[in-house]
């Protein structure tokens, strides 16, 4: 079993790479049925890791596991069977601690966990003055509390297994203001802080904790932002690289942060946004006009 060990891992040597550099690793991925989560599962499996993908909709997870190919049954005793590059799923509500804890236990029994990706999240937009408490609390529950539960329970398993690595999926909105993005910005800023504090606290257990902060990525979750021409163009103009991101762009960054190539990196939230963080947050007013009444006005140029 290729566990990461103790507090002093061997330095990564690119000359020692193999066709399956993640063989023996097992990743727990929330929000793994589509988008960035599914893309990350593919990237990890391509390098030999086993994955357990999680989400709330079983139909979506079943389809995702079929797309991933090599399957195994969660909780089944493999009796030493080679589980390299296999996939299983667990129906999980990341905002429910018992649900997360149960899934982590089952996944760890299938094959000892060495990695986690806290990817599950929800979006949402609207004026702050019209934001209701239920929406605020649900947004924080899924994006921030769900990341905490994932780190807490997978982290305990990694500590018992000899160490490992975890990665959270944050957002550019955690570091740049996003007008009309409501609770989402606060949740993602909290994720960034949680990554740093978890890395500080868990490093002595041989656990690395990092994050990625994507910009506008071509997923179902961001479809409204992509298909509104004015909003999409505003995003593009604020990206030095001039294009939307792809799932592969983000999954590749997560793969790097989880793997042995980044063995001396922890507490980092990597911007994966085409350089968008160097400029300003997006103007989504064209998307909201006509749909949300009483939008607070944007300050006019030169005022």
C-alpha positions in Angstrom: 0.0 0.0 0.0 1.5 3.3 -1.0 0.6 5.4 2.0 2.2 8.8 2.6 4.0 8.4 5.9 4.8 10.4 9.0 6.0 14.0 8.9 9.0 13.5 6.6 8.0 12.1 3.2 10.7 11.2 0.8 11.4 13.9 -1.7 9.7 13.5 -5.1 12.0 12.3 -7.8 10.6 12.7 -11.4 13.0 10.0 -12.5 11.1 7.5 -10.4 7.7 8.0 -12.0 5.7 5.1 -13.3 2.7 4.5 -15.6 0.6 4.4 -12.4 2.1 6.9 -9.9 -1.0 6.8 -7.8 -1.4 3.1 -7.6 -2.4 2.1 -4.0 -4.1 5.5 -3.3 -7.8 5.9 -2.7 -9.6 9.2 -3.0 -12.9 10.3 -1.5 -14.5 12.9 -3.8 -17.6 14.9 -2.9 -19.7 16.3 -5.7 -18.1 13.6 -7.8 -21.0 12.8 -10.1 -20.4 15.6 -12.6 -18.3 18.6 -13.5 -15.0 19.2 -11.6 -15.6 16.3 -9.3 -16.0 13.7 -12.1 -13.1 15.2 -14.0 -10.9 14.9 -11.0 -12.0 11.2 -10.6 -10.9 10.6 -14.2 -7.6 12.3 -13.7 -6.8 10.3 -10.5 -8.0 7.0 -12.0 -5.8 7.6 -15.1 -2.8 7.5 -12.7 -3.9 4.4 -11.0 -5.9 5.6 -7.9 -9.1 4.1 -6.8 -12.0 6.6 -6.2 -15.2 6.8 -4.2 -17.4 9.5 -5.6 -20.2 11.1 -3.6 -23.3 13.1 -4.2 -27.0 13.4 -3.4 -28.5 11.9 -6.5 -27.9 8.1 -6.9 -29.0 8.1 -10.6 -26.2 10.7 -11.4 -23.6 8.7 -9.4 -24.5 5.4 -11.1 -24.1 7.0 -14.5 -20.8 8.6 -13.5 -19.4 5.3 -12.2 -20.4 3.7 -15.5 -18.6 6.5 -17.4 -15.5 6.0 -15.2 -15.3 2.3 -16.2 -13.6 0.1 -13.7 -16.1 -0.4 -10.9 -16.1 -2.0 -7.4 -18.7 -2.2 -4.7 -18.2 0.1 -1.7 -17.9 -1.7 1.6 -17.0 -5.1 -0.1 -14.0 -6.9 1.2 -11.7 -7.1 -1.7 -9.6 -9.9 -0.2 -6.4 -8.5 -1.6 -7.9 -8.0 -5.1 -6.2 -5.3 -7.1 -8.4 -2.2 -6.8 -6.1 0.0 -8.9 -8.2 2.5 -10.9 -11.5 1.3 -9.6 -14.6 3.5 -8.8 -17.4 3.2 -6.4 -20.1 5.6 -5.2 -21.9 6.7 -2.0 -25.0 8.7 -1.7 -24.1 11.6 0.6 -25.5 14.9 1.8 -22.3 16.8 2.7 -24.2 19.1 5.0 -25.2 16.1 7.2 -22.3 15.0 9.4 -23.7 11.5 10.0 -24.1 11.0 6.2 -20.5 12.1 5.6 -19.1 10.0 8.5 -20.9 6.9 7.4 -19.7 7.2 3.8 -16.1 7.8 4.9 -16.2 4.7 7.1 -17.5 2.5 4.3 -15.0 3.9 1.7 -12.1 3.4 4.1 -13.2 -0.2 4.7 -13.2 -0.8 1.0 -9.7 0.4 0.6 -7.7 2.7 3.1 -8.2 6.3 2.1 -5.2 8.4 1.3 -6.8 11.4 -0.5 -9.9 13.6 -0.4 -11.5 16.2 -2.6 -14.0 18.5 -1.0 -15.8 19.6 -4.2 -19.5 19.6 -3.4 -21.0 23.0 -3.6 -24.0 25.1 -4.7 -24.2 28.5 -6.3 -26.8 31.2 -6.0 -27.0 34.9 -6.7 -29.1 37.9 -5.7 -28.9 41.2 -3.8 -27.7 41.1 -0.3 -30.6 43.1 1.0 -33.0 40.5 -0.4 -31.1 37.4 0.8 -33.2 35.3 3.1 -31.8 33.4 6.0 -32.7 30.0 4.6 -30.7 30.6 1.4 -27.8 32.0 3.4 -27.6 29.1 5.8 -28.0 26.4 3.0 -25.3 28.0 0.9 -22.9 28.0 3.9 -24.0 24.5 4.9 -23.2 22.9 1.5 -20.1 24.9 0.6 -18.3 25.5 3.9 -19.8 23.1 6.5 -19.6 20.3 3.9 -15.9 21.0 3.4 -15.4 21.0 7.2 -17.2 17.6 7.6 -15.2 16.1 4.7 -11.9 17.4 6.2 -12.9 16.2 9.7 -13.8 12.7 8.9 -11.5 11.9 6.0 -8.7 13.6 8.0 -9.3 11.2 10.9 -9.0 8.3 8.5 -5.9 9.7 6.9 -4.3 10.2 10.3 -5.0 6.6 11.2 -3.7 5.4 7.8 -0.4 7.1 8.1 -1.1 10.4 6.3 -2.3 11.7 3.0 -3.5 14.8 1.2 -6.8 16.7 0.9 -7.9 19.4 -1.5 -10.9 21.8 -1.4 -12.5 23.4 -4.4 -13.0 27.1 -3.5 -13.6 29.9 -6.0 -12.2 33.2 -7.2 -15.1 34.7 -5.4 -13.3 33.8 -2.1 -10.6 36.3 -2.9 -12.3 38.9 -5.2 -15.6 40.6 -4.5 -18.4 39.3 -6.7 -21.3 41.7 -6.6 -24.7 40.0 -6.2 -23.2 36.6 -5.3 -24.7 36.7 -1.9 -23.6 34.0 0.6 -21.4 32.2 -1.9 -18.6 34.6 -1.5 -18.6 34.4 2.3 -18.7 30.5 2.0 -15.7 30.3 -0.3 -13.7 32.8 1.7 -14.4 30.6 4.7 -13.2 27.5 2.7 -9.9 29.3 2.0 -9.3 30.1 5.7 -10.3 26.5 6.6 -7.7 25.1 4.2 -5.0 27.2 5.8 -5.9 26.3 9.3 -6.4 22.6 8.6 -3.0 22.5 6.9 -1.4 24.2 9.9 -3.1 21.8 12.4 -2.8 18.5 10.5 0.7 18.7 9.1 2.2 17.0 12.1 0.0 14.0 11.2 1.5 13.7 7.7 -1.6 15.3 6.1 -1.3 18.0 3.5 -4.3 20.3 2.9 -4.6 22.6 -0.2 -7.3 24.1 -2.3 -8.0 25.4 -5.8 -9.9 28.6 -6.6 -11.4 28.3 -10.1 -12.7 31.1 -12.2 -15.5 30.7 -14.8 -15.3 27.0 -15.7 -17.4 25.2 -18.3 -19.7 23.2 -16.1 -23.5 22.8 -15.7 -23.3 24.9 -12.5 -22.1 28.0 -14.3 -24.2 27.6 -17.5 -26.2 30.8 -16.9 -23.0 32.8 -16.6 -21.6 31.3 -19.8 -24.8 31.7 -21.9 -25.4 35.4 -21.1 -23.4 37.1 -23.8 -22.7 40.3 -21.9 -21.7 38.5 -18.7 -19.5 36.0 -20.5 -17.7 38.8 -22.3 -17.2 40.6 -19.1 -15.5 37.5 -17.6 -13.4 37.1 -20.7 -12.1 40.7 -20.6 -11.0 40.2 -17.0 -9.0 37.1 -17.8 -5.5 37.7 -19.0 -5.6 34.4 -20.9 -8.9 35.4 -22.5 -10.9 32.1 -22.2 -13.1 30.2 -19.9 -11.6 27.3 -18.0 -12.3 23.6 -18.6 -12.9 20.8 -16.1 -9.6 19.4 -17.2 -7.8 22.6 -16.3 -9.1 22.4 -12.7 -8.8 18.6 -12.4 -5.2 18.7 -13.4 -4.4 21.3 -10.7 -6.2 19.1 -8.1 -4.3 16.0 -9.3 -1.0 17.9 -8.8 -1.9 19.1 -5.3 -3.0 15.7 -4.2 0.0 13.8 -5.7 3.6 13.2 -4.7 4.8 16.0 -7.1 3.6 18.5 -4.5 4.8 16.7 -1.4 6.3 19.9 0.1 3.2 22.1 -0.5 0.5 22.6 2.0 -1.8 25.5 3.0 -2.0 26.8 -0.5 -5.2 27.9 -2.4 -4.1 27.9 -6.0 -5.9 30.3 -8.4 -6.9 28.3 -11.5 -8.8 31.1 -13.4 -6.8 32.3 -16.4 -5.4 35.2 -14.3 -8.9 36.5 -13.4 -7.8 37.1 -9.8 -5.4 39.8 -11.1 -8.2 42.0 -12.1 -11.8 42.5 -10.8 -14.8 40.4 -10.1 -17.5 40.0 -12.8 -20.4 42.2 -13.5 -23.5 39.9 -13.6 -26.1 42.7 -13.7 -27.1 41.9 -17.3 -28.1 38.4 -16.1 -30.1 39.6 -13.1 -31.9 42.5 -14.7 -35.5 41.6 -15.3 -35.3 38.6 -13.0 -34.6 40.3 -9.7 -36.4 43.6 -8.7 -34.7 46.5 -7.1 -31.1 45.8 -7.9 -28.7 48.2 -6.2 -27.2 50.4 -8.8 -23.6 50.2 -9.9 -21.7 53.4 -9.2 -21.3 55.3 -12.5 -17.8 55.7 -14.0 -16.0 58.8 -12.6 -18.4 59.3 -9.7 
